Amino acid sequence: MSIFSYQYHTLLTTYRMTNRENRLNILLIDDEIEACDNLRNILTTYVEPDINILGVAHDTKQAEILINETRPDAIFLDIEMPDENAFQFLKHIMPVNFEIIFVTAYDNFAIKAFKLNAVDYILKPISIDELSDAVAKLKQKLSIKQLLRSNENDIEVLKQIANKERQHKIALRTFNHIEMVDFKDIYFIEANGSYCRFCFKKNGADEEATISNTIAEYEELFPSDIFFRIHLRIFANLIRQNMHNTSLELITLHEEMDLVSNYLKLEKLRYKELLNYEICIDEKTDINDIMIPPLLIQPLVENSIKHGLFPRKSLDNFISIHIYEQDNVLTIMVKDNGIGLTEAKSKTAPEHKSFGLENIRKRIHHASVIQNREITLQIKEKTDEHGLQWTVVMIEIELPANN
């Protein structure tokens, strides 16, 4: 168990031991009397027998009075009610000092609910399992809030706990139900006007859902360390270029570098300040005239970023691509200040080796034999005049005499 895990477990255990006599103090707010009775029955019979229901309100005026009088830990709130809906009500009683679990027959307000940092969003008719999960999340969230108030000496650990407990699922409202999807199971989200398409994994199978909301409405809910937004034009160009280039035996150096440039733009969007790069092409090198095998440079750049720079996670991560021609030899040098060859090898799974440098070597050998010209690959580590360590990959390609 890590130090953080141990501190997290100890703090929560301490809280639960000293507060085990405490009960959840809640209010039920729904304009339908029968709905409140049903929710009360499920909560006290099947979910949390010791829950303390402080009161029941059937309109927002009653609810506001009860909230001010009882100061609940949480409210179970319907959305459509007389006079004003739940969101209008919450807006006019701001700031909100309690947790919220929405319980509603309407499935089209889930995004709004989670933007308010709601604990959960439950659809009627109520599922006992879903309600149990919601109450468990509520108790966990209240535990952390109590810890933040009572353990000032452990504030840094508690900040980490709070981050650990952030929202990890998103509600996708399809045409007939709400799908709760874990962020880690989402492959990508594609914008399409006022709709967006989610592609995700569910029970081991690939699924997709078209949602009648714009991607902008969802975007602020996405954790920035998991999702990044790409410009469709750049992505489409990258796919198109890759398909075109791999269908040919030779492409121009310009075409290969255009692919590399688009690839680096996407990676920059993904890694942000953790990736810095430069491309230097000698002005005497005619990139429109020189022909090279496809996918010669881009895989080297990808390898440097994924296995060299990314594991380092440093703001001064840097990769440079330097290309020049001399004496009918084209030199392509890819240099990075990542973790280095030895450490990179120790961190790379054996099954990925064939997709790295070994695969590039095979491609170079094949191209050299087929095209009857010398193409060499060298990889080394070097220290510059400032004492900085670099991994350098150099490809030299023999060019026709008339180049």
C-alpha positions as CSV (number, residue, x, y, z in Angstrom):
1,M,0.0,0.0,0.0
2,S,1.4,3.4,-1.0
3,I,1.9,6.2,1.6
4,F,-1.0,8.1,0.0
5,S,-3.3,5.1,0.1
6,Y,-2.4,4.4,3.7
7,Q,-3.1,8.1,4.7
8,Y,-6.3,8.1,2.8
9,H,-7.5,4.8,4.4
10,T,-6.4,6.0,7.9
11,L,-8.1,9.4,7.6
12,L,-11.4,7.9,6.4
13,T,-11.3,5.2,9.0
14,T,-10.8,7.8,11.8
15,Y,-13.7,9.8,10.5
16,R,-16.0,6.8,10.4
17,M,-15.0,5.7,13.8
18,T,-15.6,9.1,15.4
19,N,-18.8,9.7,13.5
20,R,-20.4,6.3,13.3
21,E,-23.3,7.5,15.4
22,N,-24.0,10.3,12.9
23,R,-26.8,9.8,10.4
24,L,-27.4,11.2,7.0
25,N,-29.6,14.2,7.3
26,I,-31.7,14.7,4.2
27,L,-34.7,16.4,2.7
28,L,-37.1,15.0,0.1
29,I,-38.4,17.6,-2.4
30,D,-41.0,16.5,-4.9
31,D,-44.4,18.0,-5.8
32,E,-45.9,14.5,-5.9
33,I,-46.9,13.2,-2.4
34,E,-46.8,9.6,-3.7
35,A,-43.3,10.0,-5.1
36,C,-42.0,11.3,-1.8
37,D,-43.6,8.4,0.1
38,N,-42.2,5.8,-2.4
39,L,-38.7,7.4,-2.1
40,R,-38.9,7.4,1.7
41,N,-40.0,3.8,1.8
42,I,-37.1,2.6,-0.5
43,L,-34.5,4.6,1.4
44,T,-35.5,3.4,4.9
45,T,-36.4,-0.2,4.0
46,Y,-33.8,-1.2,1.4
47,V,-31.0,1.3,1.3
48,E,-30.2,3.1,4.6
49,P,-32.5,2.3,7.5
50,D,-30.8,4.8,9.8
51,I,-31.2,7.7,7.4
52,N,-32.6,10.9,9.0
53,I,-35.3,12.4,6.8
54,L,-35.6,15.9,8.3
55,G,-38.7,16.8,6.2
56,V,-40.6,16.7,3.0
57,A,-41.5,19.6,0.7
58,H,-43.9,19.6,-2.2
59,D,-42.9,23.0,-3.7
60,T,-39.8,25.2,-3.7
61,K,-41.2,27.7,-1.2
62,Q,-41.6,24.9,1.4
63,A,-38.2,23.6,0.4
64,E,-36.4,26.9,1.0
65,I,-37.9,27.2,4.4
66,L,-37.0,23.6,5.4
67,I,-33.4,24.1,4.1
68,N,-32.9,27.2,6.1
69,E,-34.4,25.6,9.2
70,T,-32.7,22.2,9.1
71,R,-29.5,22.7,7.2
72,P,-29.5,19.2,5.6
73,D,-26.4,17.3,4.4
74,A,-28.2,16.6,1.2
75,I,-31.5,17.0,-0.7
76,F,-33.2,14.5,-3.0
77,L,-34.7,16.8,-5.6
78,D,-37.3,16.5,-8.3
79,I,-36.8,18.7,-11.4
80,E,-40.2,19.8,-12.6
81,M,-42.2,21.4,-9.8
82,P,-44.9,24.2,-9.5
83,D,-43.8,27.8,-9.9
84,E,-40.1,27.0,-10.8
85,N,-38.0,24.1,-11.7
86,A,-35.1,22.7,-9.7
87,F,-32.4,24.7,-11.5
88,Q,-34.2,28.0,-11.1
89,F,-34.8,27.1,-7.4
90,L,-31.1,26.3,-6.8
91,K,-30.0,29.5,-8.6
92,H,-32.0,31.8,-6.4
93,I,-30.9,30.1,-3.1
94,M,-27.2,30.2,-4.0
95,P,-24.8,29.5,-2.4
96,V,-25.7,25.8,-2.0
97,N,-24.1,24.3,1.1
98,F,-25.5,20.8,0.7
99,E,-25.2,17.9,-1.7
100,I,-27.8,17.2,-4.4
101,I,-29.2,13.9,-5.7
102,F,-31.7,14.5,-8.5
103,V,-34.6,12.1,-8.7
104,T,-36.8,12.7,-11.8
105,A,-38.8,11.2,-14.6
106,Y,-37.1,13.5,-17.1
107,D,-33.9,12.3,-18.8
108,N,-33.0,15.5,-20.6
109,F,-31.4,17.4,-17.7
110,A,-28.5,15.1,-16.8
111,I,-25.8,17.4,-18.3
112,K,-27.1,20.4,-16.3
113,A,-27.3,18.3,-13.2
114,F,-23.7,17.2,-13.4
115,K,-22.5,20.7,-14.2
116,L,-23.9,21.6,-10.7
117,N,-21.7,18.9,-9.3
118,A,-24.6,16.7,-8.4
119,V,-23.8,13.5,-6.5
120,D,-26.1,11.5,-8.9
121,Y,-29.0,11.7,-11.3
122,I,-31.7,8.9,-10.8
123,L,-34.5,8.3,-13.2
124,K,-38.0,7.2,-12.1
125,P,-39.1,4.5,-11.6
126,I,-36.4,4.3,-9.0
127,S,-33.9,1.4,-9.1
128,I,-32.9,0.2,-5.6
129,D,-29.4,-0.6,-6.9
130,E,-29.0,2.9,-8.4
131,L,-30.3,4.5,-5.2
132,S,-27.9,2.5,-3.1
133,D,-25.0,3.6,-5.3
134,A,-26.1,7.2,-5.0
135,V,-26.3,7.1,-1.2
136,A,-22.8,5.4,-1.0
137,K,-21.3,8.2,-3.2
138,L,-23.1,10.7,-1.0
139,K,-21.6,9.3,2.2
140,Q,-18.2,9.2,0.7
141,K,-18.4,12.8,-0.4
142,L,-19.7,14.0,3.0
143,S,-16.8,12.1,4.6
144,I,-14.3,14.0,2.6
145,K,-15.9,17.3,3.3
146,Q,-15.8,16.6,7.0
147,L,-12.2,15.6,6.7
148,L,-11.4,18.9,4.9
149,R,-13.0,20.8,7.8
150,S,-11.4,18.9,10.6
151,N,-7.9,17.8,9.5
152,E,-6.0,21.0,8.6
153,N,-2.7,19.3,9.3
154,D,-3.4,16.8,6.5
155,I,-4.5,19.4,4.0
156,E,-2.2,18.3,1.1
157,V,-3.3,14.7,1.5
158,L,-6.9,15.8,1.6
159,K,-6.5,17.8,-1.6
160,Q,-5.3,14.7,-3.3
161,I,-8.3,12.8,-1.9
162,A,-10.7,15.4,-3.2
163,N,-9.1,15.1,-6.7
164,K,-9.3,11.3,-6.5
165,E,-13.0,11.6,-5.8
166,R,-13.9,13.8,-8.7
167,Q,-16.6,12.9,-11.1
168,H,-15.6,9.8,-13.1
169,K,-18.7,9.1,-15.1
170,I,-20.9,11.0,-17.6
171,A,-24.6,10.7,-18.3
172,L,-25.4,10.2,-22.0
173,R,-29.1,10.8,-22.8
174,T,-30.1,8.6,-25.8
175,F,-33.5,8.6,-27.3
176,N,-35.1,6.3,-24.7
177,H,-32.8,6.1,-21.6
178,I,-29.7,7.5,-19.8
179,E,-26.4,5.6,-20.2
180,M,-23.9,6.2,-17.5
181,V,-20.4,5.8,-19.0
182,D,-17.1,5.8,-17.2
183,F,-14.6,8.4,-18.7
184,K,-12.0,5.7,-19.1
185,D,-14.3,3.6,-21.4
186,I,-14.8,6.4,-23.9
187,Y,-12.8,6.1,-27.1
188,F,-13.7,9.5,-28.7
189,I,-16.5,12.0,-29.1
190,E,-17.3,13.4,-32.5
191,A,-19.1,16.7,-33.0
192,N,-21.8,16.9,-35.7
193,G,-23.6,20.3,-35.6
194,S,-26.1,20.2,-32.7
195,Y,-25.5,16.5,-32.1
196,C,-22.4,14.6,-31.0
197,R,-21.5,10.9,-31.3
198,F,-19.9,9.0,-28.4
199,C,-18.0,5.8,-29.0
200,F,-17.3,3.8,-25.9
201,K,-16.8,0.3,-24.4
202,K,-19.7,-1.4,-22.5
203,N,-19.4,-4.9,-21.0
204,G,-16.5,-5.6,-23.2
205,A,-18.2,-4.6,-26.5
206,D,-17.9,-1.5,-28.6
207,E,-20.9,0.8,-28.4
208,E,-21.9,4.2,-29.8
209,A,-24.6,6.7,-29.0
210,T,-25.8,9.8,-30.8
211,I,-26.7,12.6,-28.4
212,S,-28.9,15.6,-29.1
213,N,-26.5,18.0,-27.4
214,T,-23.5,19.8,-28.8
215,I,-20.0,18.7,-27.8
216,A,-19.5,22.1,-26.1
217,E,-22.2,21.3,-23.6
218,Y,-20.3,18.2,-22.5
219,E,-16.7,19.6,-22.9
220,E,-16.3,21.3,-19.5
221,L,-17.2,17.9,-17.8
222,F,-14.3,16.1,-19.4
223,P,-11.1,15.8,-17.3
224,S,-8.4,17.6,-19.3
225,D,-5.8,14.9,-18.4
226,I,-7.9,12.3,-20.2
227,F,-9.5,14.2,-23.1
228,F,-8.2,16.7,-25.5
229,R,-10.0,18.4,-28.4
230,I,-8.5,18.2,-31.8
231,H,-9.4,20.2,-34.9
232,L,-11.2,17.9,-37.4
233,R,-9.2,19.3,-40.3
234,I,-5.9,18.4,-38.9
235,F,-7.1,14.9,-37.9
236,A,-8.7,14.3,-41.3
237,N,-5.5,15.5,-43.1
238,L,-3.4,13.1,-41.0
239,I,-5.6,10.1,-41.8
240,R,-5.7,11.0,-45.5
241,Q,-2.0,11.6,-45.8
242,N,-1.2,8.3,-44.0
243,M,-3.5,6.3,-46.3
244,H,-2.1,8.0,-49.4
245,N,1.6,7.7,-48.5
246,T,1.5,4.1,-47.5
247,S,0.0,3.1,-50.9
248,L,3.2,4.3,-52.6
249,E,6.7,3.0,-52.9
250,L,8.2,6.5,-52.8
251,I,6.9,9.9,-51.8
252,T,8.4,13.4,-51.8
253,L,10.2,14.6,-48.7
254,H,7.7,17.4,-48.6
255,E,4.8,14.9,-48.3
256,E,6.5,13.1,-45.4
257,M,7.2,16.3,-43.6
258,D,3.7,17.5,-44.1
259,L,2.5,14.3,-42.3
260,V,5.1,14.8,-39.5
261,S,3.9,18.4,-39.1
262,N,0.3,17.4,-38.7
263,Y,1.2,14.6,-36.3
264,L,3.2,17.0,-34.1
265,K,0.3,19.5,-34.1
266,L,-2.0,16.8,-32.7
267,E,0.5,15.7,-30.1
268,K,1.0,19.3,-29.0
269,L,-2.8,19.6,-28.5
270,R,-2.7,16.4,-26.4
271,Y,0.4,17.0,-24.3
272,K,0.3,20.8,-24.3
273,E,3.3,22.3,-22.4
274,L,4.8,18.8,-22.0
275,L,5.9,18.8,-25.7
276,N,8.1,21.4,-27.4
277,Y,9.5,20.8,-30.9
278,E,11.2,22.4,-33.9
279,I,11.6,21.4,-37.5
280,C,14.7,22.7,-39.3
281,I,15.2,22.0,-43.0
282,D,18.2,23.4,-44.7
283,E,17.2,25.9,-47.3
284,K,19.4,24.2,-49.9
285,T,17.4,21.0,-49.6
286,D,14.7,20.7,-52.3
287,I,12.0,18.8,-50.4
288,N,9.7,18.8,-53.4
289,D,12.3,17.0,-55.5
290,I,13.8,14.4,-53.1
291,M,12.0,11.1,-53.0
292,I,12.1,8.8,-49.9
293,P,10.2,5.7,-48.7
294,P,6.9,6.6,-46.9
295,L,6.6,6.6,-43.1
296,L,10.3,7.0,-42.6
297,I,10.4,10.0,-40.3
298,Q,7.0,10.1,-38.5
299,P,7.5,6.7,-36.7
300,L,10.8,7.9,-35.4
301,V,9.2,11.1,-34.0
302,E,6.3,9.1,-32.5
303,N,8.8,6.7,-30.9
304,S,10.7,9.6,-29.4
305,I,7.6,11.2,-27.9
306,K,6.0,8.1,-26.5
307,H,9.0,6.3,-25.2
308,G,11.4,9.2,-24.6
309,L,9.6,12.4,-23.8
310,F,6.3,11.4,-22.3
311,P,7.6,9.2,-19.5
312,R,9.7,12.1,-18.4
313,K,6.7,14.5,-18.1
314,S,8.8,17.7,-18.0
315,L,8.1,21.2,-19.1
316,D,11.4,21.3,-21.0
317,N,10.7,18.2,-23.1
318,F,12.1,18.9,-26.5
319,I,12.4,17.2,-29.8
320,S,14.1,18.5,-32.9
321,I,14.0,17.3,-36.5
322,H,17.0,18.5,-38.6
323,I,17.2,17.7,-42.3
324,Y,20.0,18.6,-44.7
325,E,21.6,17.4,-47.9
326,Q,25.4,17.1,-48.5
327,D,27.4,15.3,-51.2
328,N,24.3,13.4,-52.5
329,V,23.4,12.2,-49.1
330,L,20.2,13.2,-47.3
331,T,20.6,13.3,-43.5
332,I,17.6,13.2,-41.2
333,M,18.3,13.7,-37.6
334,V,15.7,13.3,-34.8
335,K,16.9,14.4,-31.4
336,D,15.1,14.4,-28.1
337,N,16.0,15.0,-24.4
338,G,13.8,12.2,-23.1
339,I,14.6,9.5,-20.6
340,G,17.3,7.9,-22.9
341,L,17.6,4.5,-24.6
342,T,18.4,2.3,-21.6
343,E,15.6,3.5,-19.4
344,A,13.1,3.6,-22.4
345,K,13.9,-0.1,-23.1
346,S,13.2,-1.0,-19.5
347,K,9.8,0.7,-19.6
348,T,8.7,-0.7,-22.9
349,A,6.6,-3.9,-22.9
350,P,8.2,-6.7,-25.0
351,E,5.1,-7.1,-27.2
352,H,5.6,-3.5,-28.4
353,K,9.2,-3.9,-29.7
354,S,8.2,-4.9,-33.2
355,F,6.3,-1.6,-33.6
356,G,9.3,0.5,-32.5
357,L,12.8,0.9,-33.8
358,E,13.1,-2.8,-34.9
359,N,10.2,-2.3,-37.3
360,I,11.8,0.9,-38.7
361,R,15.0,-1.0,-39.3
362,K,13.2,-3.7,-41.3
363,R,11.5,-1.0,-43.4
364,I,14.8,0.7,-44.1
365,H,16.5,-2.6,-45.0
366,H,13.6,-3.5,-47.4
367,A,13.7,0.0,-49.0
368,S,17.5,-0.2,-49.4
369,V,17.3,-3.6,-51.2
370,I,14.3,-2.7,-53.4
371,Q,15.6,0.7,-54.5
372,N,19.2,-0.4,-54.7
373,R,20.6,2.5,-52.7
374,E,22.2,2.8,-49.4
375,I,20.0,3.8,-46.4
376,T,21.4,3.6,-42.9
377,L,20.1,4.1,-39.4
378,Q,22.1,5.0,-36.4
379,I,20.9,5.5,-32.8
380,K,23.1,6.9,-30.0
381,E,23.1,8.9,-26.9
382,K,25.3,12.0,-26.6
383,T,26.0,14.8,-24.2
384,D,26.2,18.3,-25.5
385,E,28.5,21.2,-24.5
386,H,26.0,22.2,-21.7
387,G,26.1,18.7,-20.2
388,L,22.6,17.8,-21.4
389,Q,21.8,14.2,-22.5
390,W,20.2,13.6,-25.9
391,T,19.0,10.6,-27.8
392,V,19.9,11.0,-31.4
393,V,18.5,9.0,-34.3
394,M,20.1,9.6,-37.7
395,I,19.0,8.3,-41.1
396,E,21.3,8.8,-44.1
397,I,19.8,8.2,-47.6
398,E,21.9,8.0,-50.7
399,L,20.5,10.3,-53.4
400,P,20.8,10.0,-57.2
401,A,23.8,11.9,-58.6
402,N,21.5,14.4,-60.4
403,N,19.8,15.5,-57.2
